[in-house]
């Protein structure tokens, strides 16, 4: 038993040593720094929520050297940000896992302190699930829940398997009180778009709505039987819904031929759509039904 534990301990130490050469300290706010990963040559990935300002960002390399960084793009939805640095900075790019993680796999989270010290936290994969949507509208390809502690400053650092290969980026910014890992596929897709556009384009309607019951005497005027809809409380000026003719007080009863009664379902549907897609909308206006078409716009960035 002792030899087995010693062997596991050595594996963890070796994994940290190998991957630690690509883990950096990111100084993007006045007080507490975060961690980052030299993901590609000249590109550092970190946690978006840790960047309190967009200028004056720097990183500390594993050798203690400070390097100026430029914000290339950020996305609050996935809590990821891309920083551009000098390609001749001499940082290493980590090895990435080519096999899927499994429930109860032993994993290692890495980070760096304000002074550049490499720190680690070990645990297991506590839960795996399917695709999910964050509270800010980001699409994460897989739910990865960690049974380990992400200490202050760990967000933006890597999660490693026992081979020292990166399986994702850790953050405390997507789920309150719970550490999660953003999987490789999500990170790569997001970073590609951030480097190209500086942000992730997400479609939106430009509406504020609230569920409402439809009076029984009006239900017969609808194409499909339904007892509820979404009443429009606000229409963004010159937004997609405004351009389509949606009015304050309209009750949206159908979206793409399906009953519109649940706001979460509407948001879920939007994550599978693209900017400029057209949606058919059935509304109840002043007691009469009408059909409209909304061309999805791009959600404004902050």
ChimeraX commands (.cxc) that place a marker at each C-alpha (Angstrom):
marker #1 position 0.00,0.00,0.00 radius 0.5
marker #1 position 2.77,2.44,0.94 radius 0.5
marker #1 position 4.53,1.91,-2.39 radius 0.5
marker #1 position 1.27,2.55,-4.25 radius 0.5
marker #1 position 0.67,5.83,-2.41 radius 0.5
marker #1 position 4.29,6.86,-2.96 radius 0.5
marker #1 position 3.94,6.12,-6.67 radius 0.5
marker #1 position 0.75,8.18,-6.91 radius 0.5
marker #1 position 2.44,11.02,-5.05 radius 0.5
marker #1 position 5.33,10.97,-7.50 radius 0.5
marker #1 position 2.93,10.96,-10.46 radius 0.5
marker #1 position 1.17,14.05,-9.15 radius 0.5
marker #1 position 4.47,15.82,-8.50 radius 0.5
marker #1 position 5.72,14.98,-11.99 radius 0.5
marker #1 position 2.44,16.15,-13.57 radius 0.5
marker #1 position 2.68,19.50,-11.76 radius 0.5
marker #1 position 6.31,19.93,-12.76 radius 0.5
marker #1 position 5.64,19.25,-16.45 radius 0.5
marker #1 position 2.57,21.45,-16.81 radius 0.5
marker #1 position 3.82,24.16,-14.46 radius 0.5
marker #1 position 6.18,25.49,-17.14 radius 0.5
marker #1 position 3.13,26.89,-19.01 radius 0.5
marker #1 position 1.22,28.26,-15.98 radius 0.5
marker #1 position 1.59,31.98,-15.30 radius 0.5
marker #1 position 0.41,34.63,-12.87 radius 0.5
marker #1 position -1.99,37.13,-14.44 radius 0.5
marker #1 position -2.08,40.62,-12.97 radius 0.5
marker #1 position -5.32,42.05,-14.28 radius 0.5
marker #1 position -6.77,43.76,-11.24 radius 0.5
marker #1 position -5.53,45.96,-8.44 radius 0.5
marker #1 position -5.27,43.41,-5.66 radius 0.5
marker #1 position -5.57,39.66,-6.12 radius 0.5
marker #1 position -4.03,38.14,-9.28 radius 0.5
marker #1 position -5.36,35.11,-11.13 radius 0.5
marker #1 position -3.69,32.28,-13.01 radius 0.5
marker #1 position -3.33,31.70,-16.71 radius 0.5
marker #1 position -2.11,29.13,-19.23 radius 0.5
marker #1 position 0.15,29.73,-22.21 radius 0.5
marker #1 position -2.40,28.00,-24.45 radius 0.5
marker #1 position -0.82,28.70,-27.81 radius 0.5
marker #1 position 2.33,30.51,-28.85 radius 0.5
marker #1 position 1.74,34.14,-27.92 radius 0.5
marker #1 position -1.69,33.49,-26.37 radius 0.5
marker #1 position -2.47,33.18,-22.67 radius 0.5
marker #1 position -5.90,31.97,-21.51 radius 0.5
marker #1 position -7.28,33.14,-18.19 radius 0.5
marker #1 position -10.60,33.68,-16.36 radius 0.5
marker #1 position -12.60,36.67,-17.57 radius 0.5
marker #1 position -14.03,37.51,-14.14 radius 0.5
marker #1 position -10.52,38.06,-12.78 radius 0.5
marker #1 position -9.80,40.94,-15.17 radius 0.5
marker #1 position -11.01,44.12,-13.50 radius 0.5
marker #1 position -9.59,46.40,-16.17 radius 0.5
marker #1 position -8.61,45.99,-19.80 radius 0.5
marker #1 position -5.35,47.91,-19.85 radius 0.5
marker #1 position -2.10,47.59,-17.94 radius 0.5
marker #1 position -2.36,43.79,-17.82 radius 0.5
marker #1 position 0.82,41.80,-17.28 radius 0.5
marker #1 position 1.81,38.22,-16.62 radius 0.5
marker #1 position 4.60,36.71,-14.58 radius 0.5
marker #1 position 6.37,33.83,-16.29 radius 0.5
marker #1 position 7.52,30.75,-14.36 radius 0.5
marker #1 position 11.03,32.21,-14.21 radius 0.5
marker #1 position 9.71,35.38,-12.54 radius 0.5
marker #1 position 10.00,37.58,-15.62 radius 0.5
marker #1 position 7.17,40.10,-16.06 radius 0.5
marker #1 position 5.70,40.33,-19.56 radius 0.5
marker #1 position 3.25,42.92,-20.87 radius 0.5
marker #1 position -0.03,41.47,-22.14 radius 0.5
marker #1 position -2.78,42.87,-24.36 radius 0.5
marker #1 position -6.41,41.85,-23.98 radius 0.5
marker #1 position -7.26,40.14,-27.29 radius 0.5
marker #1 position -10.82,39.25,-26.32 radius 0.5
marker #1 position -13.08,38.30,-23.44 radius 0.5
marker #1 position -16.33,36.44,-22.93 radius 0.5
marker #1 position -18.30,36.64,-19.70 radius 0.5
marker #1 position -20.61,33.84,-20.87 radius 0.5
marker #1 position -17.88,31.20,-20.64 radius 0.5
marker #1 position -15.69,33.18,-18.21 radius 0.5
marker #1 position -12.74,33.04,-20.61 radius 0.5
marker #1 position -10.34,35.73,-21.80 radius 0.5
marker #1 position -7.46,35.65,-24.30 radius 0.5
marker #1 position -4.31,37.69,-23.72 radius 0.5
marker #1 position -1.74,38.36,-26.44 radius 0.5
marker #1 position 1.91,38.40,-25.46 radius 0.5
marker #1 position 5.25,38.56,-27.27 radius 0.5
marker #1 position 5.66,35.29,-29.15 radius 0.5
marker #1 position 9.33,35.30,-28.27 radius 0.5
marker #1 position 8.63,35.31,-24.52 radius 0.5
marker #1 position 10.01,31.79,-24.22 radius 0.5
marker #1 position 6.97,30.24,-22.53 radius 0.5
marker #1 position 6.12,26.61,-23.15 radius 0.5
marker #1 position 2.77,25.34,-24.43 radius 0.5
marker #1 position 1.32,22.48,-22.35 radius 0.5
marker #1 position 0.36,19.02,-23.56 radius 0.5
marker #1 position -3.40,18.55,-24.00 radius 0.5
marker #1 position -5.31,15.40,-23.14 radius 0.5
marker #1 position -6.53,13.31,-26.06 radius 0.5
marker #1 position -8.73,10.98,-24.01 radius 0.5
marker #1 position -11.99,11.93,-22.23 radius 0.5
marker #1 position -12.02,12.29,-18.46 radius 0.5
marker #1 position -14.09,9.90,-16.40 radius 0.5
marker #1 position -16.02,10.13,-13.18 radius 0.5
marker #1 position -13.74,9.71,-10.12 radius 0.5
marker #1 position -10.52,10.23,-12.12 radius 0.5
marker #1 position -7.80,11.75,-9.94 radius 0.5
marker #1 position -7.01,15.26,-11.17 radius 0.5
marker #1 position -4.75,18.14,-10.24 radius 0.5
marker #1 position -5.52,21.86,-10.37 radius 0.5
marker #1 position -2.60,24.26,-10.74 radius 0.5
marker #1 position -2.26,27.98,-10.15 radius 0.5
marker #1 position 0.31,30.61,-9.38 radius 0.5
marker #1 position 0.47,33.09,-6.53 radius 0.5
marker #1 position 1.11,36.83,-6.71 radius 0.5
marker #1 position 4.83,36.14,-6.34 radius 0.5
marker #1 position 4.81,33.45,-9.00 radius 0.5
marker #1 position 4.91,30.39,-6.74 radius 0.5
marker #1 position 3.34,27.30,-8.31 radius 0.5
marker #1 position 0.51,25.89,-6.15 radius 0.5
marker #1 position -1.63,22.78,-6.51 radius 0.5
marker #1 position -4.86,21.21,-5.32 radius 0.5
marker #1 position -5.64,17.52,-5.87 radius 0.5
marker #1 position -8.98,15.73,-5.93 radius 0.5
marker #1 position -11.27,13.77,-8.21 radius 0.5
marker #1 position -13.84,14.41,-10.90 radius 0.5
marker #1 position -16.92,14.61,-8.71 radius 0.5
marker #1 position -19.53,14.75,-11.44 radius 0.5
marker #1 position -19.95,14.71,-15.20 radius 0.5
marker #1 position -22.93,15.81,-17.23 radius 0.5
marker #1 position -23.99,17.03,-20.63 radius 0.5
marker #1 position -23.92,20.42,-22.27 radius 0.5
marker #1 position -25.12,23.29,-20.10 radius 0.5
marker #1 position -25.75,27.02,-20.31 radius 0.5
marker #1 position -24.22,29.45,-17.84 radius 0.5
marker #1 position -26.18,32.19,-16.12 radius 0.5
marker #1 position -24.60,34.66,-18.56 radius 0.5
marker #1 position -25.63,32.74,-21.66 radius 0.5
marker #1 position -22.43,30.85,-22.43 radius 0.5
marker #1 position -22.58,27.31,-23.82 radius 0.5
marker #1 position -20.31,24.81,-22.05 radius 0.5
marker #1 position -19.92,21.50,-23.88 radius 0.5
marker #1 position -19.76,19.33,-20.77 radius 0.5
marker #1 position -20.52,19.76,-17.11 radius 0.5
marker #1 position -17.39,18.94,-15.10 radius 0.5
marker #1 position -17.73,19.25,-11.34 radius 0.5
marker #1 position -14.61,19.08,-9.23 radius 0.5
marker #1 position -14.23,17.51,-5.82 radius 0.5
marker #1 position -11.30,19.71,-4.81 radius 0.5
marker #1 position -10.70,23.23,-3.57 radius 0.5
marker #1 position -9.95,26.10,-5.93 radius 0.5
marker #1 position -8.20,28.59,-3.70 radius 0.5
marker #1 position -8.15,32.34,-4.43 radius 0.5
marker #1 position -6.08,32.93,-7.55 radius 0.5
marker #1 position -6.61,29.45,-9.02 radius 0.5
marker #1 position -9.25,30.60,-11.55 radius 0.5
marker #1 position -7.80,30.56,-15.05 radius 0.5
marker #1 position -5.36,27.77,-14.23 radius 0.5
marker #1 position -5.38,24.27,-15.73 radius 0.5
marker #1 position -6.88,20.99,-14.62 radius 0.5
marker #1 position -4.50,18.10,-15.28 radius 0.5
marker #1 position -4.79,14.34,-15.52 radius 0.5
marker #1 position -2.13,12.10,-14.02 radius 0.5
marker #1 position -0.13,12.31,-17.24 radius 0.5
marker #1 position 0.28,16.05,-16.69 radius 0.5
marker #1 position -1.92,16.85,-19.68 radius 0.5
marker #1 position -4.44,19.68,-19.61 radius 0.5
marker #1 position -8.11,18.63,-19.65 radius 0.5
marker #1 position -9.62,22.09,-19.15 radius 0.5
marker #1 position -9.54,25.50,-17.47 radius 0.5
marker #1 position -10.71,25.90,-13.87 radius 0.5
marker #1 position -12.90,28.70,-12.59 radius 0.5
marker #1 position -14.91,29.78,-9.58 radius 0.5
marker #1 position -16.77,32.31,-11.71 radius 0.5
marker #1 position -19.48,30.17,-13.32 radius 0.5
marker #1 position -21.09,28.46,-10.35 radius 0.5
marker #1 position -21.39,30.03,-6.93 radius 0.5
marker #1 position -19.59,28.09,-4.25 radius 0.5
marker #1 position -18.58,25.31,-6.62 radius 0.5
marker #1 position -15.45,24.71,-8.64 radius 0.5
marker #1 position -16.00,23.79,-12.28 radius 0.5
marker #1 position -13.78,23.06,-15.26 radius 0.5
marker #1 position -14.35,24.43,-18.75 radius 0.5
marker #1 position -13.54,21.53,-21.12 radius 0.5
marker #1 position -10.97,21.75,-23.91 radius 0.5
marker #1 position -13.53,21.85,-26.73 radius 0.5
marker #1 position -15.26,24.88,-25.21 radius 0.5
marker #1 position -11.97,26.66,-24.55 radius 0.5
marker #1 position -10.65,26.13,-28.07 radius 0.5
marker #1 position -13.92,27.17,-29.74 radius 0.5
marker #1 position -14.17,30.29,-27.59 radius 0.5
marker #1 position -10.52,31.31,-27.96 radius 0.5
marker #1 position -10.73,30.94,-31.75 radius 0.5
marker #1 position -13.63,33.41,-31.84 radius 0.5
marker #1 position -12.04,35.79,-29.33 radius 0.5
marker #1 position -8.85,35.99,-31.37 radius 0.5
marker #1 position -10.87,36.62,-34.53 radius 0.5
marker #1 position -13.51,39.05,-33.23 radius 0.5
marker #1 position -12.54,40.05,-29.70 radius 0.5
marker #1 position -15.84,38.72,-28.37 radius 0.5
marker #1 position -18.30,35.85,-28.80 radius 0.5
marker #1 position -21.31,36.70,-30.96 radius 0.5
marker #1 position -24.54,35.59,-29.29 radius 0.5
marker #1 position -28.03,36.10,-30.71 radius 0.5
marker #1 position -30.73,37.91,-28.78 radius 0.5
marker #1 position -34.30,39.16,-29.18 radius 0.5
marker #1 position -34.06,42.53,-27.44 radius 0.5
marker #1 position -37.06,41.84,-25.21 radius 0.5
marker #1 position -37.96,41.68,-21.55 radius 0.5
marker #1 position -40.85,39.27,-20.96 radius 0.5
marker #1 position -42.82,37.67,-18.18 radius 0.5
marker #1 position -45.10,34.60,-18.15 radius 0.5
marker #1 position -48.81,35.39,-18.21 radius 0.5
marker #1 position -52.03,33.38,-18.33 radius 0.5
marker #1 position -54.24,33.79,-21.40 radius 0.5
marker #1 position -57.94,34.38,-20.60 radius 0.5
marker #1 position -60.21,31.55,-21.64 radius 0.5
marker #1 position -62.26,33.78,-23.96 radius 0.5
marker #1 position -59.13,34.53,-26.05 radius 0.5
marker #1 position -57.77,31.01,-26.38 radius 0.5
marker #1 position -60.12,30.13,-29.24 radius 0.5
marker #1 position -58.49,32.84,-31.38 radius 0.5
marker #1 position -55.12,31.11,-31.28 radius 0.5
marker #1 position -53.91,28.61,-33.87 radius 0.5
marker #1 position -52.75,26.19,-31.19 radius 0.5
marker #1 position -54.33,25.53,-27.84 radius 0.5
marker #1 position -52.34,27.09,-25.02 radius 0.5
marker #1 position -53.16,28.53,-21.64 radius 0.5
marker #1 position -50.21,30.90,-21.33 radius 0.5
marker #1 position -47.66,33.05,-23.08 radius 0.5
marker #1 position -45.00,35.69,-22.47 radius 0.5
marker #1 position -46.12,39.28,-22.12 radius 0.5
marker #1 position -43.69,41.89,-23.47 radius 0.5
marker #1 position -42.62,44.31,-20.72 radius 0.5
marker #1 position -39.83,46.09,-22.60 radius 0.5
marker #1 position -38.72,46.37,-26.22 radius 0.5
marker #1 position -35.14,47.51,-26.80 radius 0.5
marker #1 position -35.12,50.50,-29.09 radius 0.5
marker #1 position -33.89,49.52,-32.58 radius 0.5
marker #1 position -33.31,45.96,-31.37 radius 0.5
marker #1 position -34.32,42.79,-33.27 radius 0.5
marker #1 position -37.84,42.63,-31.82 radius 0.5
marker #1 position -38.39,46.36,-32.33 radius 0.5
marker #1 position -37.41,46.08,-35.98 radius 0.5
marker #1 position -39.81,43.14,-36.35 radius 0.5
marker #1 position -42.74,45.19,-35.05 radius 0.5
marker #1 position -43.12,43.67,-31.58 radius 0.5
marker #1 position -44.98,46.13,-29.31 radius 0.5
marker #1 position -45.08,46.68,-25.58 radius 0.5
marker #1 position -47.97,44.64,-24.20 radius 0.5
marker #1 position -47.93,41.98,-26.94 radius 0.5
marker #1 position -48.24,38.43,-25.67 radius 0.5
marker #1 position -45.90,36.03,-27.45 radius 0.5
marker #1 position -47.66,32.67,-27.64 radius 0.5
marker #1 position -45.53,30.82,-30.21 radius 0.5
marker #1 position -41.88,30.78,-31.23 radius 0.5
marker #1 position -40.91,28.63,-34.20 radius 0.5
marker #1 position -44.27,26.89,-33.99 radius 0.5
marker #1 position -43.84,25.88,-30.35 radius 0.5
marker #1 position -45.69,27.30,-27.33 radius 0.5
marker #1 position -43.81,30.18,-25.71 radius 0.5
marker #1 position -44.47,29.86,-22.00 radius 0.5
marker #1 position -41.07,29.40,-20.36 radius 0.5
marker #1 position -38.26,31.97,-20.41 radius 0.5
marker #1 position -35.59,29.35,-19.76 radius 0.5
marker #1 position -36.73,27.38,-22.80 radius 0.5
marker #1 position -36.49,30.53,-24.92 radius 0.5
marker #1 position -32.93,31.16,-23.74 radius 0.5
marker #1 position -32.05,27.51,-24.36 radius 0.5
marker #1 position -33.35,27.75,-27.90 radius 0.5
marker #1 position -31.32,30.90,-28.57 radius 0.5
marker #1 position -28.06,29.13,-27.67 radius 0.5
marker #1 position -28.58,26.82,-30.67 radius 0.5
marker #1 position -29.20,29.72,-33.07 radius 0.5
marker #1 position -26.92,32.10,-34.92 radius 0.5
marker #1 position -26.98,35.84,-35.42 radius 0.5
marker #1 position -29.18,36.72,-38.46 radius 0.5
marker #1 position -31.33,33.57,-38.11 radius 0.5
marker #1 position -35.03,34.28,-38.58 radius 0.5
marker #1 position -37.62,33.13,-36.04 radius 0.5
marker #1 position -41.36,32.93,-36.65 radius 0.5
marker #1 position -43.33,34.48,-33.81 radius 0.5
marker #1 position -47.02,34.20,-32.98 radius 0.5
marker #1 position -48.39,37.06,-30.87 radius 0.5
marker #1 position -51.67,38.00,-29.29 radius 0.5
marker #1 position -52.26,41.73,-29.72 radius 0.5
marker #1 position -55.37,43.55,-28.54 radius 0.5
marker #1 position -57.27,40.26,-28.57 radius 0.5
marker #1 position -56.26,39.30,-32.12 radius 0.5
marker #1 position -53.54,36.91,-33.23 radius 0.5
marker #1 position -50.73,37.98,-35.57 radius 0.5
marker #1 position -47.68,36.35,-37.15 radius 0.5
marker #1 position -44.32,38.11,-37.26 radius 0.5
marker #1 position -40.72,37.26,-38.07 radius 0.5
marker #1 position -37.72,38.32,-35.97 radius 0.5
marker #1 position -34.20,38.39,-37.39 radius 0.5
marker #1 position -31.89,37.67,-34.46 radius 0.5
marker #1 position -29.35,40.37,-33.70 radius 0.5
marker #1 position -25.99,40.20,-31.98 radius 0.5
marker #1 position -26.15,40.76,-28.24 radius 0.5
marker #1 position -24.23,43.95,-27.40 radius 0.5
marker #1 position -20.97,43.37,-25.56 radius 0.5
marker #1 position -20.31,45.11,-22.28 radius 0.5
marker link #1:1,2 radius 0.2
marker link #1:2,3 radius 0.2
marker link #1:3,4 radius 0.2
marker link #1:4,5 radius 0.2
marker link #1:5,6 radius 0.2
marker link #1:6,7 radius 0.2
marker link #1:7,8 radius 0.2
marker link #1:8,9 radius 0.2
marker link #1:9,10 radius 0.2
marker link #1:10,11 radius 0.2
marker link #1:11,12 radius 0.2
marker link #1:12,13 radius 0.2
marker link #1:13,14 radius 0.2
marker link #1:14,15 radius 0.2
marker link #1:15,16 radius 0.2
marker link #1:16,17 radius 0.2
marker link #1:17,18 radius 0.2
marker link #1:18,19 radius 0.2
marker link #1:19,20 radius 0.2
marker link #1:20,21 radius 0.2
marker link #1:21,22 radius 0.2
marker link #1:22,23 radius 0.2
marker link #1:23,24 radius 0.2
marker link #1:24,25 radius 0.2
marker link #1:25,26 radius 0.2
marker link #1:26,27 radius 0.2
marker link #1:27,28 radius 0.2
marker link #1:28,29 radius 0.2
marker link #1:29,30 radius 0.2
marker link #1:30,31 radius 0.2
marker link #1:31,32 radius 0.2
marker link #1:32,33 radius 0.2
marker link #1:33,34 radius 0.2
marker link #1:34,35 radius 0.2
marker link #1:35,36 radius 0.2
marker link #1:36,37 radius 0.2
marker link #1:37,38 radius 0.2
marker link #1:38,39 radius 0.2
marker link #1:39,40 radius 0.2
marker link #1:40,41 radius 0.2
marker link #1:41,42 radius 0.2
marker link #1:42,43 radius 0.2
marker link #1:43,44 radius 0.2
marker link #1:44,45 radius 0.2
marker link #1:45,46 radius 0.2
marker link #1:46,47 radius 0.2
marker link #1:47,48 radius 0.2
marker link #1:48,49 radius 0.2
marker link #1:49,50 radius 0.2
marker link #1:50,51 radius 0.2
marker link #1:51,52 radius 0.2
marker link #1:52,53 radius 0.2
marker link #1:53,54 radius 0.2
marker link #1:54,55 radius 0.2
marker link #1:55,56 radius 0.2
marker link #1:56,57 radius 0.2
marker link #1:57,58 radius 0.2
marker link #1:58,59 radius 0.2
marker link #1:59,60 radius 0.2
marker link #1:60,61 radius 0.2
marker link #1:61,62 radius 0.2
marker link #1:62,63 radius 0.2
marker link #1:63,64 radius 0.2
marker link #1:64,65 radius 0.2
marker link #1:65,66 radius 0.2
marker link #1:66,67 radius 0.2
marker link #1:67,68 radius 0.2
marker link #1:68,69 radius 0.2
marker link #1:69,70 radius 0.2
marker link #1:70,71 radius 0.2
marker link #1:71,72 radius 0.2
marker link #1:72,73 radius 0.2
marker link #1:73,74 radius 0.2
marker link #1:74,75 radius 0.2
marker link #1:75,76 radius 0.2
marker link #1:76,77 radius 0.2
marker link #1:77,78 radius 0.2
marker link #1:78,79 radius 0.2
marker link #1:79,80 radius 0.2
marker link #1:80,81 radius 0.2
marker link #1:81,82 radius 0.2
marker link #1:82,83 radius 0.2
marker link #1:83,84 radius 0.2
marker link #1:84,85 radius 0.2
marker link #1:85,86 radius 0.2
marker link #1:86,87 radius 0.2
marker link #1:87,88 radius 0.2
marker link #1:88,89 radius 0.2
marker link #1:89,90 radius 0.2
marker link #1:90,91 radius 0.2
marker link #1:91,92 radius 0.2
marker link #1:92,93 radius 0.2
marker link #1:93,94 radius 0.2
marker link #1:94,95 radius 0.2
marker link #1:95,96 radius 0.2
marker link #1:96,97 radius 0.2
marker link #1:97,98 radius 0.2
marker link #1:98,99 radius 0.2
marker link #1:99,100 radius 0.2
marker link #1:100,101 radius 0.2
marker link #1:101,102 radius 0.2
marker link #1:102,103 radius 0.2
marker link #1:103,104 radius 0.2
marker link #1:104,105 radius 0.2
marker link #1:105,106 radius 0.2
marker link #1:106,107 radius 0.2
marker link #1:107,108 radius 0.2
marker link #1:108,109 radius 0.2
marker link #1:109,110 radius 0.2
marker link #1:110,111 radius 0.2
marker link #1:111,112 radius 0.2
marker link #1:112,113 radius 0.2
marker link #1:113,114 radius 0.2
marker link #1:114,115 radius 0.2
marker link #1:115,116 radius 0.2
marker link #1:116,117 radius 0.2
marker link #1:117,118 radius 0.2
marker link #1:118,119 radius 0.2
marker link #1:119,120 radius 0.2
marker link #1:120,121 radius 0.2
marker link #1:121,122 radius 0.2
marker link #1:122,123 radius 0.2
marker link #1:123,124 radius 0.2
marker link #1:124,125 radius 0.2
marker link #1:125,126 radius 0.2
marker link #1:126,127 radius 0.2
marker link #1:127,128 radius 0.2
marker link #1:128,129 radius 0.2
marker link #1:129,130 radius 0.2
marker link #1:130,131 radius 0.2
marker link #1:131,132 radius 0.2
marker link #1:132,133 radius 0.2
marker link #1:133,134 radius 0.2
marker link #1:134,135 radius 0.2
marker link #1:135,136 radius 0.2
marker link #1:136,137 radius 0.2
marker link #1:137,138 radius 0.2
marker link #1:138,139 radius 0.2
marker link #1:139,140 radius 0.2
marker link #1:140,141 radius 0.2
marker link #1:141,142 radius 0.2
marker link #1:142,143 radius 0.2
marker link #1:143,144 radius 0.2
marker link #1:144,145 radius 0.2
marker link #1:145,146 radius 0.2
marker link #1:146,147 radius 0.2
marker link #1:147,148 radius 0.2
marker link #1:148,149 radius 0.2
marker link #1:149,150 radius 0.2
marker link #1:150,151 radius 0.2
marker link #1:151,152 radius 0.2
marker link #1:152,153 radius 0.2
marker link #1:153,154 radius 0.2
marker link #1:154,155 radius 0.2
marker link #1:155,156 radius 0.2
marker link #1:156,157 radius 0.2
marker link #1:157,158 radius 0.2
marker link #1:158,159 radius 0.2
marker link #1:159,160 radius 0.2
marker link #1:160,161 radius 0.2
marker link #1:161,162 radius 0.2
marker link #1:162,163 radius 0.2
marker link #1:163,164 radius 0.2
marker link #1:164,165 radius 0.2
marker link #1:165,166 radius 0.2
marker link #1:166,167 radius 0.2
marker link #1:167,168 radius 0.2
marker link #1:168,169 radius 0.2
marker link #1:169,170 radius 0.2
marker link #1:170,171 radius 0.2
marker link #1:171,172 radius 0.2
marker link #1:172,173 radius 0.2
marker link #1:173,174 radius 0.2
marker link #1:174,175 radius 0.2
marker link #1:175,176 radius 0.2
marker link #1:176,177 radius 0.2
marker link #1:177,178 radius 0.2
marker link #1:178,179 radius 0.2
marker link #1:179,180 radius 0.2
marker link #1:180,181 radius 0.2
marker link #1:181,182 radius 0.2
marker link #1:182,183 radius 0.2
marker link #1:183,184 radius 0.2
marker link #1:184,185 radius 0.2
marker link #1:185,186 radius 0.2
marker link #1:186,187 radius 0.2
marker link #1:187,188 radius 0.2
marker link #1:188,189 radius 0.2
marker link #1:189,190 radius 0.2
marker link #1:190,191 radius 0.2
marker link #1:191,192 radius 0.2
marker link #1:192,193 radius 0.2
marker link #1:193,194 radius 0.2
marker link #1:194,195 radius 0.2
marker link #1:195,196 radius 0.2
marker link #1:196,197 radius 0.2
marker link #1:197,198 radius 0.2
marker link #1:198,199 radius 0.2
marker link #1:199,200 radius 0.2
marker link #1:200,201 radius 0.2
marker link #1:201,202 radius 0.2
marker link #1:202,203 radius 0.2
marker link #1:203,204 radius 0.2
marker link #1:204,205 radius 0.2
marker link #1:205,206 radius 0.2
marker link #1:206,207 radius 0.2
marker link #1:207,208 radius 0.2
marker link #1:208,209 radius 0.2
marker link #1:209,210 radius 0.2
marker link #1:210,211 radius 0.2
marker link #1:211,212 radius 0.2
marker link #1:212,213 radius 0.2
marker link #1:213,214 radius 0.2
marker link #1:214,215 radius 0.2
marker link #1:215,216 radius 0.2
marker link #1:216,217 radius 0.2
marker link #1:217,218 radius 0.2
marker link #1:218,219 radius 0.2
marker link #1:219,220 radius 0.2
marker link #1:220,221 radius 0.2
marker link #1:221,222 radius 0.2
marker link #1:222,223 radius 0.2
marker link #1:223,224 radius 0.2
marker link #1:224,225 radius 0.2
marker link #1:225,226 radius 0.2
marker link #1:226,227 radius 0.2
marker link #1:227,228 radius 0.2
marker link #1:228,229 radius 0.2
marker link #1:229,230 radius 0.2
marker link #1:230,231 radius 0.2
marker link #1:231,232 radius 0.2
marker link #1:232,233 radius 0.2
marker link #1:233,234 radius 0.2
marker link #1:234,235 radius 0.2
marker link #1:235,236 radius 0.2
marker link #1:236,237 radius 0.2
marker link #1:237,238 radius 0.2
marker link #1:238,239 radius 0.2
marker link #1:239,240 radius 0.2
marker link #1:240,241 radius 0.2
marker link #1:241,242 radius 0.2
marker link #1:242,243 radius 0.2
marker link #1:243,244 radius 0.2
marker link #1:244,245 radius 0.2
marker link #1:245,246 radius 0.2
marker link #1:246,247 radius 0.2
marker link #1:247,248 radius 0.2
marker link #1:248,249 radius 0.2
marker link #1:249,250 radius 0.2
marker link #1:250,251 radius 0.2
marker link #1:251,252 radius 0.2
marker link #1:252,253 radius 0.2
marker link #1:253,254 radius 0.2
marker link #1:254,255 radius 0.2
marker link #1:255,256 radius 0.2
marker link #1:256,257 radius 0.2
marker link #1:257,258 radius 0.2
marker link #1:258,259 radius 0.2
marker link #1:259,260 radius 0.2
marker link #1:260,261 radius 0.2
marker link #1:261,262 radius 0.2
marker link #1:262,263 radius 0.2
marker link #1:263,264 radius 0.2
marker link #1:264,265 radius 0.2
marker link #1:265,266 radius 0.2
marker link #1:266,267 radius 0.2
marker link #1:267,268 radius 0.2
marker link #1:268,269 radius 0.2
marker link #1:269,270 radius 0.2
marker link #1:270,271 radius 0.2
marker link #1:271,272 radius 0.2
marker link #1:272,273 radius 0.2
marker link #1:273,274 radius 0.2
marker link #1:274,275 radius 0.2
marker link #1:275,276 radius 0.2
marker link #1:276,277 radius 0.2
marker link #1:277,278 radius 0.2
marker link #1:278,279 radius 0.2
marker link #1:279,280 radius 0.2
marker link #1:280,281 radius 0.2
marker link #1:281,282 radius 0.2
marker link #1:282,283 radius 0.2
marker link #1:283,284 radius 0.2
marker link #1:284,285 radius 0.2
marker link #1:285,286 radius 0.2
marker link #1:286,287 radius 0.2
marker link #1:287,288 radius 0.2
marker link #1:288,289 radius 0.2
marker link #1:289,290 radius 0.2
marker link #1:290,291 radius 0.2
marker link #1:291,292 radius 0.2
marker link #1:292,293 radius 0.2
marker link #1:293,294 radius 0.2
marker link #1:294,295 radius 0.2
marker link #1:295,296 radius 0.2
marker link #1:296,297 radius 0.2
marker link #1:297,298 radius 0.2
marker link #1:298,299 radius 0.2
marker link #1:299,300 radius 0.2
marker link #1:300,301 radius 0.2
marker link #1:301,302 radius 0.2
view
